[in-house]
Amino acid sequence: MDMLDRDRLFVALTKPQMFLGVTYSFLIANVIVTTELFLIFKAFWVIVAALVIHAAGWVAHLYDPRIFDIWIVTSSRCPRVRNRSLWGCNSYSP
């Protein structure tokens, strides 16, 4: 089983589609944020902001290629509960 985790073909077949080191969903989110910033501020420094956002996403995707998708699913399906400050995580029983 240990060889299966490190096999190049297994890793390549289970990895999501990437573009310039980030997933397509992160790339689309970056384009949307950058476009909105450009429409609000009408300045070309937004290109630098896009590169910084992309670099942060690239570093995060080095850790786990699906980190952005996992964050989206977790934030949409696991809302924070009232006693989160007490336990430091979502706990549905007191």
Phi and psi in radians as a Rosetta constraint file:
Dihedral C 1 N 2 CA 2 C 2 CIRCULARHARMONIC -1.127 0.35
Dihedral N 2 CA 2 C 2 N 3 CIRCULARHARMONIC -0.627 0.35
Dihedral C 2 N 3 CA 3 C 3 CIRCULARHARMONIC -1.183 0.35
Dihedral N 3 CA 3 C 3 N 4 CIRCULARHARMONIC -0.531 0.35
Dihedral C 3 N 4 CA 4 C 4 CIRCULARHARMONIC -1.152 0.35
Dihedral N 4 CA 4 C 4 N 5 CIRCULARHARMONIC -0.614 0.35
Dihedral C 4 N 5 CA 5 C 5 CIRCULARHARMONIC -1.192 0.35
Dihedral N 5 CA 5 C 5 N 6 CIRCULARHARMONIC -0.485 0.35
Dihedral C 5 N 6 CA 6 C 6 CIRCULARHARMONIC -1.841 0.35
Dihedral N 6 CA 6 C 6 N 7 CIRCULARHARMONIC -0.031 0.35
Dihedral C 6 N 7 CA 7 C 7 CIRCULARHARMONIC -1.197 0.35
Dihedral N 7 CA 7 C 7 N 8 CIRCULARHARMONIC 2.291 0.35
Dihedral C 7 N 8 CA 8 C 8 CIRCULARHARMONIC -1.068 0.35
Dihedral N 8 CA 8 C 8 N 9 CIRCULARHARMONIC -0.706 0.35
Dihedral C 8 N 9 CA 9 C 9 CIRCULARHARMONIC -1.148 0.35
Dihedral N 9 CA 9 C 9 N 10 CIRCULARHARMONIC -0.730 0.35
Dihedral C 9 N 10 CA 10 C 10 CIRCULARHARMONIC -1.077 0.35
Dihedral N 10 CA 10 C 10 N 11 CIRCULARHARMONIC -0.797 0.35
Dihedral C 10 N 11 CA 11 C 11 CIRCULARHARMONIC -1.121 0.35
Dihedral N 11 CA 11 C 11 N 12 CIRCULARHARMONIC -0.725 0.35
Dihedral C 11 N 12 CA 12 C 12 CIRCULARHARMONIC -1.176 0.35
Dihedral N 12 CA 12 C 12 N 13 CIRCULARHARMONIC -0.642 0.35
Dihedral C 12 N 13 CA 13 C 13 CIRCULARHARMONIC -1.345 0.35
Dihedral N 13 CA 13 C 13 N 14 CIRCULARHARMONIC -0.410 0.35
Dihedral C 13 N 14 CA 14 C 14 CIRCULARHARMONIC -1.729 0.35
Dihedral N 14 CA 14 C 14 N 15 CIRCULARHARMONIC -0.105 0.35
Dihedral C 14 N 15 CA 15 C 15 CIRCULARHARMONIC -1.388 0.35
Dihedral N 15 CA 15 C 15 N 16 CIRCULARHARMONIC 2.414 0.35
Dihedral C 15 N 16 CA 16 C 16 CIRCULARHARMONIC -1.234 0.35
Dihedral N 16 CA 16 C 16 N 17 CIRCULARHARMONIC 2.885 0.35
Dihedral C 16 N 17 CA 17 C 17 CIRCULARHARMONIC -1.122 0.35
Dihedral N 17 CA 17 C 17 N 18 CIRCULARHARMONIC 2.313 0.35
Dihedral C 17 N 18 CA 18 C 18 CIRCULARHARMONIC -2.099 0.35
Dihedral N 18 CA 18 C 18 N 19 CIRCULARHARMONIC 2.621 0.35
Dihedral C 18 N 19 CA 19 C 19 CIRCULARHARMONIC -2.411 0.35
Dihedral N 19 CA 19 C 19 N 20 CIRCULARHARMONIC 2.020 0.35
Dihedral C 19 N 20 CA 20 C 20 CIRCULARHARMONIC 0.979 0.35
Dihedral N 20 CA 20 C 20 N 21 CIRCULARHARMONIC 0.652 0.35
Dihedral C 20 N 21 CA 21 C 21 CIRCULARHARMONIC 1.561 0.35
Dihedral N 21 CA 21 C 21 N 22 CIRCULARHARMONIC -0.048 0.35
Dihedral C 21 N 22 CA 22 C 22 CIRCULARHARMONIC -2.231 0.35
Dihedral N 22 CA 22 C 22 N 23 CIRCULARHARMONIC 2.821 0.35
Dihedral C 22 N 23 CA 23 C 23 CIRCULARHARMONIC -1.307 0.35
Dihedral N 23 CA 23 C 23 N 24 CIRCULARHARMONIC 2.819 0.35
Dihedral C 23 N 24 CA 24 C 24 CIRCULARHARMONIC -1.100 0.35
Dihedral N 24 CA 24 C 24 N 25 CIRCULARHARMONIC -0.629 0.35
Dihedral C 24 N 25 CA 25 C 25 CIRCULARHARMONIC -1.131 0.35
Dihedral N 25 CA 25 C 25 N 26 CIRCULARHARMONIC -0.681 0.35
Dihedral C 25 N 26 CA 26 C 26 CIRCULARHARMONIC -1.190 0.35
Dihedral N 26 CA 26 C 26 N 27 CIRCULARHARMONIC -0.682 0.35
Dihedral C 26 N 27 CA 27 C 27 CIRCULARHARMONIC -1.085 0.35
Dihedral N 27 CA 27 C 27 N 28 CIRCULARHARMONIC -0.751 0.35
Dihedral C 27 N 28 CA 28 C 28 CIRCULARHARMONIC -1.132 0.35
Dihedral N 28 CA 28 C 28 N 29 CIRCULARHARMONIC -0.727 0.35
Dihedral C 28 N 29 CA 29 C 29 CIRCULARHARMONIC -1.100 0.35
Dihedral N 29 CA 29 C 29 N 30 CIRCULARHARMONIC -0.689 0.35
Dihedral C 29 N 30 CA 30 C 30 CIRCULARHARMONIC -1.121 0.35
Dihedral N 30 CA 30 C 30 N 31 CIRCULARHARMONIC -0.740 0.35
Dihedral C 30 N 31 CA 31 C 31 CIRCULARHARMONIC -1.115 0.35
Dihedral N 31 CA 31 C 31 N 32 CIRCULARHARMONIC -0.725 0.35
Dihedral C 31 N 32 CA 32 C 32 CIRCULARHARMONIC -1.123 0.35
Dihedral N 32 CA 32 C 32 N 33 CIRCULARHARMONIC -0.815 0.35
Dihedral C 32 N 33 CA 33 C 33 CIRCULARHARMONIC -1.098 0.35
Dihedral N 33 CA 33 C 33 N 34 CIRCULARHARMONIC -0.761 0.35
Dihedral C 33 N 34 CA 34 C 34 CIRCULARHARMONIC -1.131 0.35
Dihedral N 34 CA 34 C 34 N 35 CIRCULARHARMONIC -0.725 0.35
Dihedral C 34 N 35 CA 35 C 35 CIRCULARHARMONIC -1.116 0.35
Dihedral N 35 CA 35 C 35 N 36 CIRCULARHARMONIC -0.760 0.35
Dihedral C 35 N 36 CA 36 C 36 CIRCULARHARMONIC -1.096 0.35
Dihedral N 36 CA 36 C 36 N 37 CIRCULARHARMONIC -0.733 0.35
Dihedral C 36 N 37 CA 37 C 37 CIRCULARHARMONIC -1.090 0.35
Dihedral N 37 CA 37 C 37 N 38 CIRCULARHARMONIC -0.702 0.35
Dihedral C 37 N 38 CA 38 C 38 CIRCULARHARMONIC -1.162 0.35
Dihedral N 38 CA 38 C 38 N 39 CIRCULARHARMONIC -0.695 0.35
Dihedral C 38 N 39 CA 39 C 39 CIRCULARHARMONIC -1.200 0.35
Dihedral N 39 CA 39 C 39 N 40 CIRCULARHARMONIC -0.549 0.35
Dihedral C 39 N 40 CA 40 C 40 CIRCULARHARMONIC -1.346 0.35
Dihedral N 40 CA 40 C 40 N 41 CIRCULARHARMONIC -0.851 0.35
Dihedral C 40 N 41 CA 41 C 41 CIRCULARHARMONIC -1.663 0.35
Dihedral N 41 CA 41 C 41 N 42 CIRCULARHARMONIC -0.355 0.35
Dihedral C 41 N 42 CA 42 C 42 CIRCULARHARMONIC 0.898 0.35
Dihedral N 42 CA 42 C 42 N 43 CIRCULARHARMONIC 0.825 0.35
Dihedral C 42 N 43 CA 43 C 43 CIRCULARHARMONIC -2.361 0.35
Dihedral N 43 CA 43 C 43 N 44 CIRCULARHARMONIC 2.643 0.35
Dihedral C 43 N 44 CA 44 C 44 CIRCULARHARMONIC -1.513 0.35
Dihedral N 44 CA 44 C 44 N 45 CIRCULARHARMONIC -0.019 0.35
Dihedral C 44 N 45 CA 45 C 45 CIRCULARHARMONIC -1.209 0.35
Dihedral N 45 CA 45 C 45 N 46 CIRCULARHARMONIC -0.193 0.35
Dihedral C 45 N 46 CA 46 C 46 CIRCULARHARMONIC -1.129 0.35
Dihedral N 46 CA 46 C 46 N 47 CIRCULARHARMONIC -0.477 0.35
Dihedral C 46 N 47 CA 47 C 47 CIRCULARHARMONIC -1.093 0.35
Dihedral N 47 CA 47 C 47 N 48 CIRCULARHARMONIC -0.684 0.35
Dihedral C 47 N 48 CA 48 C 48 CIRCULARHARMONIC -1.134 0.35
Dihedral N 48 CA 48 C 48 N 49 CIRCULARHARMONIC -0.694 0.35
Dihedral C 48 N 49 CA 49 C 49 CIRCULARHARMONIC -1.087 0.35
Dihedral N 49 CA 49 C 49 N 50 CIRCULARHARMONIC -0.691 0.35
Dihedral C 49 N 50 CA 50 C 50 CIRCULARHARMONIC -1.108 0.35
Dihedral N 50 CA 50 C 50 N 51 CIRCULARHARMONIC -0.702 0.35
Dihedral C 50 N 51 CA 51 C 51 CIRCULARHARMONIC -1.169 0.35
Dihedral N 51 CA 51 C 51 N 52 CIRCULARHARMONIC -0.648 0.35
Dihedral C 51 N 52 CA 52 C 52 CIRCULARHARMONIC -1.176 0.35
Dihedral N 52 CA 52 C 52 N 53 CIRCULARHARMONIC -0.761 0.35
Dihedral C 52 N 53 CA 53 C 53 CIRCULARHARMONIC -1.088 0.35
Dihedral N 53 CA 53 C 53 N 54 CIRCULARHARMONIC -0.740 0.35
Dihedral C 53 N 54 CA 54 C 54 CIRCULARHARMONIC -1.133 0.35
Dihedral N 54 CA 54 C 54 N 55 CIRCULARHARMONIC -0.711 0.35
Dihedral C 54 N 55 CA 55 C 55 CIRCULARHARMONIC -1.121 0.35
Dihedral N 55 CA 55 C 55 N 56 CIRCULARHARMONIC -0.701 0.35
Dihedral C 55 N 56 CA 56 C 56 CIRCULARHARMONIC -1.120 0.35
Dihedral N 56 CA 56 C 56 N 57 CIRCULARHARMONIC -0.719 0.35
Dihedral C 56 N 57 CA 57 C 57 CIRCULARHARMONIC -1.142 0.35
Dihedral N 57 CA 57 C 57 N 58 CIRCULARHARMONIC -0.659 0.35
Dihedral C 57 N 58 CA 58 C 58 CIRCULARHARMONIC -1.109 0.35
Dihedral N 58 CA 58 C 58 N 59 CIRCULARHARMONIC -0.757 0.35
Dihedral C 58 N 59 CA 59 C 59 CIRCULARHARMONIC -1.133 0.35
Dihedral N 59 CA 59 C 59 N 60 CIRCULARHARMONIC -0.726 0.35
Dihedral C 59 N 60 CA 60 C 60 CIRCULARHARMONIC -1.148 0.35
Dihedral N 60 CA 60 C 60 N 61 CIRCULARHARMONIC -0.662 0.35
Dihedral C 60 N 61 CA 61 C 61 CIRCULARHARMONIC -1.290 0.35
Dihedral N 61 CA 61 C 61 N 62 CIRCULARHARMONIC -0.299 0.35
Dihedral C 61 N 62 CA 62 C 62 CIRCULARHARMONIC -1.181 0.35
Dihedral N 62 CA 62 C 62 N 63 CIRCULARHARMONIC -0.609 0.35
Dihedral C 62 N 63 CA 63 C 63 CIRCULARHARMONIC -1.211 0.35
Dihedral N 63 CA 63 C 63 N 64 CIRCULARHARMONIC -0.861 0.35
Dihedral C 63 N 64 CA 64 C 64 CIRCULARHARMONIC -2.645 0.35
Dihedral N 64 CA 64 C 64 N 65 CIRCULARHARMONIC 2.116 0.35
Dihedral C 64 N 65 CA 65 C 65 CIRCULARHARMONIC -1.093 0.35
Dihedral N 65 CA 65 C 65 N 66 CIRCULARHARMONIC -0.380 0.35
Dihedral C 65 N 66 CA 66 C 66 CIRCULARHARMONIC -1.810 0.35
Dihedral N 66 CA 66 C 66 N 67 CIRCULARHARMONIC 0.329 0.35
Dihedral C 66 N 67 CA 67 C 67 CIRCULARHARMONIC -1.092 0.35
Dihedral N 67 CA 67 C 67 N 68 CIRCULARHARMONIC -0.669 0.35
Dihedral C 67 N 68 CA 68 C 68 CIRCULARHARMONIC -1.216 0.35
Dihedral N 68 CA 68 C 68 N 69 CIRCULARHARMONIC -0.728 0.35
Dihedral C 68 N 69 CA 69 C 69 CIRCULARHARMONIC -1.149 0.35
Dihedral N 69 CA 69 C 69 N 70 CIRCULARHARMONIC -0.690 0.35
Dihedral C 69 N 70 CA 70 C 70 CIRCULARHARMONIC -1.128 0.35
Dihedral N 70 CA 70 C 70 N 71 CIRCULARHARMONIC -0.705 0.35
Dihedral C 70 N 71 CA 71 C 71 CIRCULARHARMONIC -1.117 0.35
Dihedral N 71 CA 71 C 71 N 72 CIRCULARHARMONIC -0.726 0.35
Dihedral C 71 N 72 CA 72 C 72 CIRCULARHARMONIC -1.097 0.35
Dihedral N 72 CA 72 C 72 N 73 CIRCULARHARMONIC -0.822 0.35
Dihedral C 72 N 73 CA 73 C 73 CIRCULARHARMONIC -1.150 0.35
Dihedral N 73 CA 73 C 73 N 74 CIRCULARHARMONIC -0.746 0.35
Dihedral C 73 N 74 CA 74 C 74 CIRCULARHARMONIC -1.119 0.35
Dihedral N 74 CA 74 C 74 N 75 CIRCULARHARMONIC -0.754 0.35
Dihedral C 74 N 75 CA 75 C 75 CIRCULARHARMONIC -1.252 0.35
Dihedral N 75 CA 75 C 75 N 76 CIRCULARHARMONIC -0.471 0.35
Dihedral C 75 N 76 CA 76 C 76 CIRCULARHARMONIC -1.512 0.35
Dihedral N 76 CA 76 C 76 N 77 CIRCULARHARMONIC -0.510 0.35
Dihedral C 76 N 77 CA 77 C 77 CIRCULARHARMONIC -1.853 0.35
Dihedral N 77 CA 77 C 77 N 78 CIRCULARHARMONIC -0.253 0.35
Dihedral C 77 N 78 CA 78 C 78 CIRCULARHARMONIC -2.169 0.35
Dihedral N 78 CA 78 C 78 N 79 CIRCULARHARMONIC 1.322 0.35
Dihedral C 78 N 79 CA 79 C 79 CIRCULARHARMONIC -1.185 0.35
Dihedral N 79 CA 79 C 79 N 80 CIRCULARHARMONIC 2.758 0.35
Dihedral C 79 N 80 CA 80 C 80 CIRCULARHARMONIC -1.228 0.35
Dihedral N 80 CA 80 C 80 N 81 CIRCULARHARMONIC 2.484 0.35
Dihedral C 80 N 81 CA 81 C 81 CIRCULARHARMONIC -1.816 0.35
Dihedral N 81 CA 81 C 81 N 82 CIRCULARHARMONIC 2.954 0.35
Dihedral C 81 N 82 CA 82 C 82 CIRCULARHARMONIC -1.145 0.35
Dihedral N 82 CA 82 C 82 N 83 CIRCULARHARMONIC -0.607 0.35
Dihedral C 82 N 83 CA 83 C 83 CIRCULARHARMONIC -1.631 0.35
Dihedral N 83 CA 83 C 83 N 84 CIRCULARHARMONIC 0.397 0.35
Dihedral C 83 N 84 CA 84 C 84 CIRCULARHARMONIC -1.111 0.35
Dihedral N 84 CA 84 C 84 N 85 CIRCULARHARMONIC -0.643 0.35
Dihedral C 84 N 85 CA 85 C 85 CIRCULARHARMONIC -1.172 0.35
Dihedral N 85 CA 85 C 85 N 86 CIRCULARHARMONIC -0.479 0.35
Dihedral C 85 N 86 CA 86 C 86 CIRCULARHARMONIC -1.295 0.35
Dihedral N 86 CA 86 C 86 N 87 CIRCULARHARMONIC -0.801 0.35
Dihedral C 86 N 87 CA 87 C 87 CIRCULARHARMONIC -1.728 0.35
Dihedral N 87 CA 87 C 87 N 88 CIRCULARHARMONIC -0.309 0.35
Dihedral C 87 N 88 CA 88 C 88 CIRCULARHARMONIC 1.449 0.35
Dihedral N 88 CA 88 C 88 N 89 CIRCULARHARMONIC 0.118 0.35
Dihedral C 88 N 89 CA 89 C 89 CIRCULARHARMONIC -2.779 0.35
Dihedral N 89 CA 89 C 89 N 90 CIRCULARHARMONIC 3.065 0.35
Dihedral C 89 N 90 CA 90 C 90 CIRCULARHARMONIC -1.288 0.35
Dihedral N 90 CA 90 C 90 N 91 CIRCULARHARMONIC 2.109 0.35
Dihedral C 90 N 91 CA 91 C 91 CIRCULARHARMONIC -2.321 0.35
Dihedral N 91 CA 91 C 91 N 92 CIRCULARHARMONIC 2.131 0.35
Dihedral C 91 N 92 CA 92 C 92 CIRCULARHARMONIC -1.598 0.35
Dihedral N 92 CA 92 C 92 N 93 CIRCULARHARMONIC -0.052 0.35
Dihedral C 92 N 93 CA 93 C 93 CIRCULARHARMONIC -2.090 0.35
Dihedral N 93 CA 93 C 93 N 94 CIRCULARHARMONIC 2.575 0.35
